């Protein structure tokens, strides 16, 4: 009998390691993400069809590096806006920080522009226009908002053209990370 209990020990330890591994999202994390994205989507002029939050740690090694460098992305031909869970913007929005919530909304708006066929330059302009609107209407702190807007505008040169590397800012992610999302948020488009 002792031998049998001992043989189960590695299985129990392995199961606990998998369940407690920091790369795994918890049910609470899923609920927090849902509430946050639902709140942020209400800030948009129109909602996206679907938002999915993914964890870069669950991606294939070839995709992890790309995912860790971005806050959000789309995939060709899909109406889904993907957000990366590690994103500082999403993490700030989860803490209900107003600037982060509005920046996340502008980021989703940027990705929605790509879904509608906009190139990177146009998607950036739409993102900046929405953030400018939030600043003008006093929805975010003016100083913080202008500081972030300056960072966004620095993606282009003085002549308005994209700086080197920005023209390929959108990367196609073909990875199993999309099969195990942290949260899937369906947006009602008829509002």
N, C-alpha and C positions, 0 to 999 in steps of 0.2 A: 504494500500500500504506500509506504513512504517513497518507493521508487516511482510509482505512478504520479504522486503529487509533485515530485521533483521534475518529471518530464513535462508537466504542464507549466512549470515556472517560466521557462523561456518564452512560451506563447503569451502568458499574462504580461510579462515585462514588455515584449514587443508590441502588444496591443496598447498598453498604457503609453508607450513612447509615441506611437502613431497618433493616439487620441490627444495627447498633450503637446505634440510637436507645434512650435510656434508658427509654422507655415500653414497650418490648417485653420480655417475660419471657424469660429464658434457660432452656435445658433444665435447668441446675443449679438454678435458682430453682424450677422445677416440682418437681424431686425433693425439694428442701429443704422446700417447702410441703407436699408429700404426707407426708413423714416427720413433720413437726411436727403436722399435723392428725391423723394417725393416732395419734400419741402423746397428743395432747390429748383426743381422743374417748374414749380408755381411761379418762379421769378422770370421765366422765359416768355417771350411774345407768343410762342406756340410750343406745345410739348413734343418731344421726340416720340417715336413709336415704341421704342424699347431701349432701356439702359441696362447694361450688364456690368457687374463689377468682377474683375478677375484678379487672381493672385499670381504675381510673377514667379513666386517660388514653386508653384505647381506646374509651371511651363516646362517644356523640354529645354534642356540646356542651351540649345541653339537660339531659342527665343527669349530666354531670361534676360540677356544683356540688353536687347532692344526694348523689352518691356520695362526694365528698370529706369530707362532714360526718358520715358514719356508718362504723361498724366492720363491721356485718353487716346483712342484711335478708332478707326472704322475698318471694316473689311470690304473689299470691292464687291459691289452688287448687293450688299446687305443694308437694311435700314436700322441696324443696331449701333448704338453708341456704347463703346466699351470704355470703362474707367479702370485704372489700375489702383488696387487697394493701397499700395505703399505711397501713393502720391501725397505730397505735402498739402496740396490743395484739398484733396478729399479728407485727409486727416484733420485739417483745420475746420472744414465744414462739419465733420462729425462732432467737433467740440462746439458747434454753433457759433463760430466766429464769423461775423457779418461779412468782412472782406472776403474770406475764403469761400463762403457760400455764394457770393456774387461772382467771384472769379471762377468757381466751378460751373456756375450757370453759363458764363461767357465761354468757358471751355467746351461745354456740351453744345452750345450754339455754333462754335467753330466746327465741331465734328458734324453737326447737322448740315452745315453748309457743304461739307464734302459729300454727304449723302445726296444732296440736291445737285451735285455735279460741279461745285466750285473748286477751283484750283487752290493751292496753298495761299497765294497772295490774297485772293478774294476771301477765303475763310478767315485769314488774319484780320482783314479789314472789318468783317462782320463781328468778329469777337471784340475788337477794339471799339467799334461803334456801340455795342451793347454795354460794355463797361463804361464808356463815356456817358451814356444815358444814365446809368446807375449813379455816377458821380454827380452829374448835373441835377438829378432829382434828390440828391442828398441821402441816397440809400446806403452809401458807404462813406467812411471818413474821407474827406476830400484829399488830405495830404497822402494818406496811405493809397488811396485809389489812383491818384496822379503818379505816385511813385511806381506802382505796378504797371500802369498804362505806359509809362516811359520805358519800362523793361520790354513790354510787348512791342512797342514801336521800334525798339532797337534791333528787331529782327530784320528790318529793312534798312537799306542805305538812304542817304539824303534824297536820292533821286526816286525813291519809292520802290526800287527793285529789291528782290529778296537777296539777303546776304548769302554767301557761300554756305552750302549745307542746308539752307532752309527750303530750297526748291524740292528736296527729297525728304522733307520732314515727315511725311506720311509713309509709314512702313506697313507692308502687308504682313500680318501675323497669321501664319498657318501653324497652329500648335494645339496640342491637347488641352492647353490652359482654358480654351474656350468651352471645353466639355464639362468642366467642374467650376462653375462660377460661384462666387461668394453670395451674390444676390442678383436676382433678375427682377427688374422693375418694369411692369407693363404700364404704359401711359395711355390714358384715355384721350384720344385725339379730337374728340368732338366738343372742346370747350371754347 
